[in-house]
């Protein structure tokens, strides 16, 4: 039995689908129980990162765990609560969704938190795989409305190139790694490092009308996100991340690692946009 936390998120939903399609028994955790589909191999279980009893119950009878949780000011506490429950239940392997750049010298909060969690897992003695992806292509779906209305993607990215990766590829790597024995750290990206201006031109060529990147300032991005009600900690994490990208530190290409783990080539940006082309069509 493989437990998956964050099972309804960008990556988690695809991990559920991948493992179920392989015939693995899956226990998918969510705060809201889902009585859907009656699909083979998947059982949906209600659990909450803030409720240790629910986590302990969810781990019973399982031997492997895919550890995913949203970026959050209490991300470390949330994930360590899951790890503690998993260790007590006798889980043998944890595949954790981490982030590219996680490490002792990480300069910003998200990779710092990921590294702290990784370190605690490693020190526990359990087998692990730490899967460290770059920025998800799915982030670009947040620009659907602005592409429809303004023909623009707004981001404080400067000219920095980013090797975006499809969350579906991340899920495939996690699904493969959780079934392997031993310990590993897997850093993965998409096959190209592109600036936001290049991303915009790629999308525009596909949909047949101009799309441009509008390079907003960090202050403008912060104000916009706060006005939408985003948590201030998450807003600052986003601003920090794009500071790293503007400085050119998101351009490493490690797509061969996706192929090595899954036997499937990493998804290109044009393929990703083709799969979601209808979303970017101009509103009627």
Steps between C-alpha positions, in 0.01 A plus 500: 500500500631843400374808686493833313460829684394811310311263271280763335776750417688580179735205545313275740203440272733373228693278743168341599412441135844364410522251784139388463556440128796280591275290722646624828274523804473872581370680807443863401488753783294817492329726752169444322416133443410420140249230417555526128533268207547180696820461301703184557801508733425843655353563842441860607562572869431814699810630680638836612859609551390664828332181627757237609234237570368522144854464364572201723183330384576571135842332520379170643571201279705699247866448419584796274423872500501779241539818705352814345360812662432854379751781543397643838653681794453177703617267225782355711269431793237347273740267324680399816166405656447265203853362530453432871175313432665305219795392714274387782291298253804322358509665157812377318549766229416870463508677164487871578414778257771756569635785290801575283757685708414331829815474705692637798599815313158582354455879513119514507221358711342228286818298428611564857185336633526214252859434608407497869233238432736297280762503774256376763385217273858398421596501868206270582671213319208431265545450125417814303490668164510880495361619167606859430326662202533848357201734453187324376364581154159502669591838653445642150134395514456782748540735203205364303278800574769761431588327172132502401441864593838671458710265290749510785674291764589710804798384710798661678737270312726739310707325233577199716458163333312223681496130417127458573382143562156346451344387830394181321868414450568573867219261591642227278839533668345487848294195405812323375721600790259398778510144366880478493714380788775705659573871522525757222487869418354572156520852353275551199407771250338539164704471177545874436593809699290789371447860604144615561522699176582178314220320683256771390614481137469120504142526621416778255631300204286206608173688546553727200505840667763707680576431865759705685673481834442805717789520743328640809710614794515292818305776673224483238489121523483513879218755497302300244531172689411655834196667343384154389508383861813285479674425829780748563755224573425331168518833317847567639609145413387564140686833487817335632475220246476739208795697630700179458360451149579859398859438607522210254500214750201311355651406164663165575361225275473156662234344279707186442426407861128483416570254220734298720234459769194443284618390153293791366652826373421818690211702359590803289332835557340493156349159580371634832343803332352277228335286767345814654449705185125533546542674835692785342251567218359851501179525700193535284 
